[in-house]
């Protein structure tokens, strides 16, 4: 016969395992996927974008050029500041 504490521990272990498996199924974004360069590649209509640390812009050929971020800067979400009309 199972005790209540054993059943409670078993239910907790199963619930934790299911939650852990669900969390692991979503792959985290890699640094390359959230980089300024990746943002520019994914949004060709954006002419200027930044992450509050560095700013990127496209030249006449469409190539992206980015500034260097400050040493203690904490980047935020990347935002398109200027789009093609």
N, C-alpha and C positions, 0 to 999 in steps of 0.2 A: 504494500500500500504506500502511495506517495504522500509525503507530507506537504503541507501548504507552502512552506518555504522553498521546497524543491520545485514545485509546480511554478511558483512565482519566478524563481531563478530561470527555469526553462523558458517560460514565456518571455522574460526580459532578454535572454540570449537570442531567441529566435527573432524578436522584434529588432534588436540591435543589428543582427546579421542582415536582415532584409533592408533596413535603412542604409547600412553600409554598402551593400551591393547596389542599391539604387543610386547612391551618391557617386560610386565609382564608374557607373555606366556613362556619365556625362564627362567627356574628356575636357580637361581644362585647356584654355587657349594658350598657345605657346607665345613667348615674347615676340617672335617674328610676326605672329598674327595680329598683335596689338601695337606694332611699331608704327611710327610715322610713315615709313616707306611703304609698308603694307597698306595703310589707309589710302595713300596716294595711288597705289596700284589698283585698289578696289573701287576708287571713286575718281575716274578720269575727268569728270565734269568739274571737279573741285580745283580751283586755281591756287588757293592759299588755305592752309590748315595749320593748326597748332595744338599742343597739349599743355599749354601754359608754361612750358619750359623752352621749347624749341619751336620755330616756325619754318614751315616748308612752303615753297612756291614753285610753280612751273615756269620754265623759260619759253621762248618762242617756239621751240621744237617740241615742247611737252615734257621735257625731262624735269624731274623733281630735284630741287636743291634745298637742303635743310641747314638751319643754323645750329650751332653747338649749344647745348643746354648749360646753364650755370651749374657750378659744382654742388650746391646744396638744394637744387630745385627738386620739388616733388611733383611729377607729372600728374595731370588730371585726364579726364576723358578727352579724346581727340575730337576737335570740332572743325568743320569746314567754315572758313570765314568769308571766302570769295568764290562764287561759282560762275561758270560760263553763263552768259545771258541767254 
